[in-house]
Amino acid sequence: MSKKVLIIEDHLAIRANIVEILEMALFTVIQAENGKIGVEMALAHLPDIILCDIMMPELDGYGVLYMLNKHDQTSGIPFIFLTAKAEHTDLRKGMELGADDYLVKPFDDMELLNAIDIRLRKKAAADDLHQKSASEFKVMVAHIDGLAEFKKIIEGKTSRAFKKNQVIYYEGDHGKGLYLILSGKVKSIKLSPDGRELMTGLHAAGEYIGINAVLGKTAYTDTATAMEDSEICIIPKEQLEMMLRLYPEVARKFINLLSNDNLEKEQQLLQLAYYSVRKKMAETIIRLFNQKTTDNELLNISREDLAALACMATETVSRTLTDFKEEKLIDRVGANITVLNLEGLIRMKN
């Protein structure tokens, strides 16, 4: 069966040219002349891939991608922007929303076909990997906590893939569900009034995010972003509330998680208020080391993320890491940090 391609493009001549190329390549082509119609067509036909212009009437390309990300059935469809603009801010905005690729106009036939082929192949490979990750995690949940009814909830939910740097939810959004990380890493951040990032959490596979907003029925107090390609299961708020009412064991589990989250926030405030620069960096490295999911000593984190997590300036992070390296506490190559003397970091005083 041929793959379905949805083209959302308001320029008739450009749209007709793309349709001709794709039909010659034996794709089934669906067309929309503006963003509003494009969203309707995507929901109605569920294409295998979407090509979308940015500057359009009714709804621009960013709006199209935002709307499609709100629906489970369309959020995972590969999405390629067609644009005459190629500025860094445009690229970053698209990637944060979850775009897979950009094609800058004018492009030739092979550029178009290659971009589509690459994205379809990656989607097929990711689907296979996601199924494997989800099944492995279900076994792990059953082994660790034995909450059979909650395990059934997880098994019944389809997971969603988030690409590196894609935003999962924004500060101020109201919680629509609980997020369970099946694979990958997620950071939660708050922005200070001057635009600096403060990392409020670093989360790995098996951890939940958005607990406070869901249980407290409030808006999210930070923004969650995938630090690497991640697979996340979303448990609707209504279903979680039902489980908490019916099963005390599940309620106790989440009370403990909420308590631990609050203790971690208190520790961050203490660190921010009283620790020296060296102590803050040592505590941050220890925290990352304790969150490792592999047996090696290697940590991979950017200087900017380290600064946000340790509540420090990036220049201060660089100087402190250089000092630690000279003292043989760590080794550092780019974003890779190897812990050489964990005990030395633990013993560090202000």
N, C-alpha and C positions, 0 to 999 in steps of 0.2 A: 504494500500500500504506500502511495506517495506521501511525503511529508507535507503538512499544511503550513503555509507561510502567510502571515497577516502583514500587509503593508499599510501603514498609516502615513499618508503624505498628501498635503493640500495642493501641490503643484501637479497639474494634470499630465504634462509632458514627461516629467521625471517619473511619476507613478506608472505611466504607460510603458516607459522604457524598462523599468524594473520588472513589471509584469511579464513583458515579452521575454526577457532574459530567463526568468525563473520558470516560465511555462516551457521554454525550450529545454530546460534542464529537468523537466518532468515533475516539478513541484505543483501541488494544488495551491492556487493563489486566491486569497481573500483580500478585498480592497476597502479602504475607508478614506474619505477625503478630509476628515478633521479628527481631532482628538476625542471629542465626545462620542462620535460614531465608532471610532476605533475601540474604545472601552466596551461599548455594547457588542461589537463584533467579536472581540476577544472572549467575552463571557458566554456568548452564544455558540461559538465554534471551537473554542479551546485549541488554538493552533499550536503547532510544535515549536514555532519560533516567531518572533515579532520584530519587524523593521519599522522604526518610527522616526519621523522628522521631529525636530525640536520646536522651531518657530511655526506655530499653526494657530488658526482661529479656533474659537470655542473652548479649546483646552490644549495647552502646549504639551510637548513631549514629556517634560518633567511631571506634569499633572497626570498624564496617562500612566506613567510608571508608578506614581504614588497610588493612584486609584486601583491599579491591578495588584499591587502589593497588599492591599487590604482584603483581597479575596483569596482564600486558600487554593482554589482551583486554578488561579492564574499567577500566583506569586512566584512559582518556580519555573515559569516559561522563559527560556532564553530571550534576552531583549537587547537589540542592537540599535543605537541611535544613528540616524542619518543627519549629518549636520554640516553646514558651511562654516561653523565656528569650531575652533580647536584650542581655545584658551584653557589654561590650567584650572581656573575657577570653574569653568563649564564641565571639564572632565571630572573634577573632584565632586561637584554636585551630583552628577550622574552616577558615579560610583557609590556615593553614600546612599543613594536611593536604590541601588542594586542593579544598575546596568551592567551588561556583560562585555560590551564592546562599543566602539565608535567607528563609523565610516565617514570620512571627511569628503564632501562633494568637491569636485567631481571624482568619481571612482570608476574603474573599468569593470568589465564583466567578471574577470577572474578574481579581483579583489572581493567582489560581492559574494561570489559562489564559495570562495575559500573561507571567508568569515562565517558564512552560514554553516558550512561543513564542519569547521572546527568547533563551533558552539553546539551543534547537534551531537557530535561525537563526545564532547565533554559532558553534556547532559546525560547521555546514555551511560557513560562510565560512572558518573556521580550517582545515578540512580541505583546501579548495582552496588556501589560502595555503601550508600545510605541504607539499603536494605540489610546489608551485612552488619553495619554498625548498630542499627536499631535492634536487630535480633540478639546480638551479643550483649547489648545493654539491658535488655529485658531479663536475660539470664542472670546478670549481675544484680539487678534489683531484687529478683526473687531470692537470691542467695543471701543478700545482705540484710534486708529488713523484713522479709516474709509477709509484707502487707498485701495479702492476696487480692483484695478488692481494688486497692490502689494500683496494683500491677496490671489489673485488667483495664483500668482506665488508660494507662500508658500504652498498653498493647493495642488499644482501639484507636489511638490517635495517629494520624499521619504526621511525620516530621517535616520540617521545612529547612532548606539549605540557605544559609546566609554567607555571602562572600566576604573576604577580608575587607575591613573598613566599612562594611555596610551597617547602617544603624538599625538596631532591633526595636528600640522604642526611644522616644524623646522625653526629656524632663518636662513635666507639665501634662503629658498625655495621661488619660485615665486608664487604669489597669483593666484590660479585657481578659486577662488570664495569667496563669503562672507559667513561666518558661523553665524548661528542664533541658540542660545542655547534654546532648548525647555524645558529641565529639567536638573538638576544637577548644578555643579559649575566647572569653568575652571580658571586656573591661567596662566598668561603669564610672562615669565622670560627672563632675559638676563644673560649671564655668564661673570663675570669679568675675566681679564687675569689670575688671580690666582685660578680660578675655583669656586669662590663664586657666589651664586645666588642672583640676584636682581629682585624682583617681580615687574613687570611694570603694572600689572593689575590683578584684581580679579573680575570675571564675573559670573553672575547668570542667571537664566531663564529669557528670554525676551531680553537679551542683544546680541549685535553683536560683533564678533571679526574678526580681519584682515582687518578692514576698511581702514587703511592707505595704506596698500599694494595694495588693490584692486583699490581704487580710485586714488592712486598715480602711479599705474602701476609699482611698485617696488617690491623688495623682502621683505619678512616678516622681521621685525627688532627684533623680539623676538620669543621665542618658546612657543607654547600653549599646556598645558597638562591638562587632566581631573583630578580634585581633588576628584571626586567621580563618580560613574557610571552616565553617562550623555547621553542625546539624543540631537543630533544636526542636523539641516537642512542646507544643502549646496546649496547656490544659485549661479549658474555659473556666472563668470565675464561678459560674453557676454550678458547674459540676464539682469543683473543689469545695464550695460551700456545703453542698449536699453530703460529700464524704466526711467533712469535719463534723457535721451534725450527727451523722449515723454511726461513725466509727471513732471512739475515743483514742484508739491507738494512732490513727492518722492525725488527729488533733494534737496529741502529745508530740508527735514527730515534728510538726510545723511550729509548735510553741518552742521546742528546743532550737530549731533552725532560726527562728526569729530572735530568740534570746542570744544565740551565738553571734548573729549579725549585729545586734546592738552592742554586745561586748567588743566586737571588732571595731565598731565606730568609736567607742569610748577610748580604745587603745590608740586609734589614729589621732584623736584629739589630744591625748596625753603626750604622744610623740611630737605632735606639732607644737605644743606649748612648752615642753620642758627638755626635749632631747637636743643634744648638740648635732651639728651636721654629720659628724662621723657616726654617732650613735644611730641617727635616723637612717643613714645609708646601710649600716650594718643590719639593723632590724628589717629593712626592706629586702635585702638580699636573703636573709634567713627565712623570711616569709615566702619568698619565691622558691627557695630551695625546698621548703616543707610542702609546697604545692606541686612539686614535680610528679609527673606520671610515669617517668622512665627511671631506670637505674643509674644512668650516667650522671656526672656532676655538672653538666652543661645547662646554663640558663640562656634563653634567647629573648631579649627585650631591648627595645630601642632606648636611646638616651632620653628622648622626650617622654616616653611612658614611665621610665624610671623616675624622672623628675616629678611627673604628676602623681605617682604613687608615694613618693617620699616627701612630697610638699617642699620641693627645692627648685632652684633655678637650674636650667640645663648646664650652664657653665660651671655651677657648683658641683653638679653630678660628675662632670668630666674630671674636675680637679680631685674630687674625693676618690673616684675610681682609680685614678693614676696613683694616688697615695697608697691605696690598698694593694695595688699591683706591685709597687715598689717594696711594700712590707710583706710580700708573699702571701697575702690573705686570699687573693684571687688572681686569676689570669684573665685577660680581656683581649678579644680580637673583634673589632667592629661591635655588632650587637650581641655577640656571644661572650658570656661570662662563665668562667670555670671556677668553682669554689675550691680553693686549695687548703684552707685552714678554717673549717667551720667552727671549731672550738674557740679560735681566736676572735672570730666575729661575735660569738655568743658572749665572750668575757669582756667585750669592749665596754668601757665606761664613758661617761660624758667627758 
